[in-house]
Amino acid sequence: MFLSADKLYLYNLDTGRITAETSRGTFDQERVQAVKDGYVLVGATLQSGEGGGLASANGGIAYSAIFYDRQLHQRSVFQFNTLLEENELILSVKAIAFTADGTQAAFATTNGLYLYDFQTKRKTTVTDLNAEDLKARSGVVTFEQIGFTNEDKTIAFKAQSFEIPAVPGKPSIDTCGTVNLNGSGMSNRTFGNYTCKELTAYNKLLLLAEDFTIPSGRMLVMEIPSGRTKLHALSEKGESGFVSGSDTGRYFATTLADKTGWKVRVYDTSTGKLEAEQRISSDGEAGYMANDPIVKVIDGKRMVMVLLGANQEGVKPKAVFSPF
């Protein structure tokens, strides 16, 4: 397990020991992805310009990718801002994704969706958001989240889109879909009365969690490459807005707060069957209830990890490991 704390750690679940560690950067946002022979960490850092204000480049945010080997030795660093045009923005670390072998990255900006090859140092356009033909890109106006799927032949996305034909004065809507690396075969979809808000991409499926402010107690799963969808009914309505996919996508977990802790449930992604249910107590620590817990499910070990109090000053984190 890769852990980001005061340092970066690799933790062996079999032995309960730290097997590797290294210093960490001071990022305001970060995201880690396992790739062949190592890991890549994408970090976003707010930059100050002259006089203490934000620097103008990319809205004052620098996006970096740090590549590590399996023992957390740093191999290289890449600055995504070097690929941007003037006034072009990357919106978040969720708008950057890497192929399984780590040789290519997809990244979404205010101008479009792009592919970058680290070996050839070539940037190619997948979807141009500045093109006048809105229909050609199925109404997409912003790519908010992306991830590789279909054996890295396809990019999955969560987007904001206009209806086709566009309705003057009508705001954009939440959509999810896929597009091939060469820009062909775009599928950009809505799902009736289900609003997709959070994307988790795997090779053969997508998890599309809904808006936590209006949960319906359902979870949408899309099969790849067929595009067939399943709507799983969950145990309680409120939990469907807080979904965490497992490491390979075999399971997903949900969390739901009550007055003194959290209900954690694990479901089978294929069938929607409830596999496990557990209650995690806050132990009277009010700080634990201030933020949502971090939940990870390890498929091969059928184990769920729940972390309370992460990144909270003055609060000692609590980690619970449970087999199911």
C-alpha positions, 0 to 999 in steps of 0.5 A, a space after each residue: 500500500 502506498 501511503 502519503 503522510 509526513 513522508 511517502 511510504 510503502 506498507 506491506 500488508 502481510 508483514 505490517 512493516 514499512 518497506 520503503 520511504 522517501 521525502 514528500 513534496 509540499 503539494 496543495 493537491 496530489 494523486 498517486 497512480 501505480 504504473 509498470 515498475 513503480 508509481 507516479 505522483 501528480 501534485 498541484 502547487 499554488 505559486 505566488 507571483 511578485 507582491 505575494 499574489 498568484 502567478 499568472 501562468 495556469 492561474 497560479 497553479 503548477 502541476 508536476 508528475 514525479 516518477 518513482 521506482 518500486 522502492 520509491 527512488 525518484 526517477 524523473 520529474 515532469 512539469 505539465 505547465 510546459 505543455 500549456 499555451 498562454 491562459 490555458 488551464 488544467 483544472 485539477 489533478 483529476 484531469 491528468 491520467 497515465 497509461 499502465 506502463 507510464 509512457 503516456 499521459 492524458 491531460 485535460 485543459 480549458 482548451 481540450 483533451 490531449 495525449 503526451 508521449 514521454 518517450 517521443 516528447 510529442 503532444 497530440 490533440 484528442 479533442 479540441 474544445 475551441 473548435 466551432 463544431 459543438 456537435 462533433 465533440 458531442 457537446 462537451 465544453 469541459 473535461 473535469 475528470 479523466 482516466 484510461 480504460 479499455 487496455 489504455 486504448 480509450 480515455 474515460 471522462 466526466 464532463 460538462 456539456 451543452 445539449 445538442 442542439 444547444 439551447 440558448 441560456 441553458 447551463 451545461 449538464 453533467 455527462 460521462 463517456 469515452 473517446 478513443 486516443 485518436 479522438 474518434 468514437 466519442 460517446 458522451 452520455 446522460 443517464 435519465 434521472 441519474 447524475 454522474 459526478 465522480 469517475 473511477 476508471 478501470 480496464 473493463 468498467 467505469 464507476 460513476 458515482 452520483 452527486 452527494 448533495 442529491 443521493 438516490 441510493 444507487 450506483 452506476 457501473 458501465 461495462 467497457 468497451 460495450 458501454 452497457 450500464 447497471 444501476 445497483 440499489 444500495 442499502 441506504 439512500 445517503 451512502 451513494 454519494 460517497 463511493 470508493 472503488 477498490 484497487 482493481 474494481 472488483 468491489 466498491 465501498 460506501 460510507 455514511 456518517 451518523 452521530 458517533 461514527 461511520 457505516 462502511 459497506 462493501 459491494 460486489 461491483 458486478 452484481 451489486 451484492 452487499 459483501 460486508 458491513 461495518 461500523 467505525 466509531 469516532 471514539 468521541 473525537 469530534 475531529 474524526 467527524 469533520 471530514 469524510 474518511 479515506 476508504 480503500 478496498 484491497 481486492 486480492 486480500 478482501 480487506 477494507 481500510 478506513 482512515 479517519 482524521 487524515 490531514 487534520 492538524 491536532 488530530 491523531 489519525 485512526 486506521 482500521 483494517 478489516 477482512 471481509 
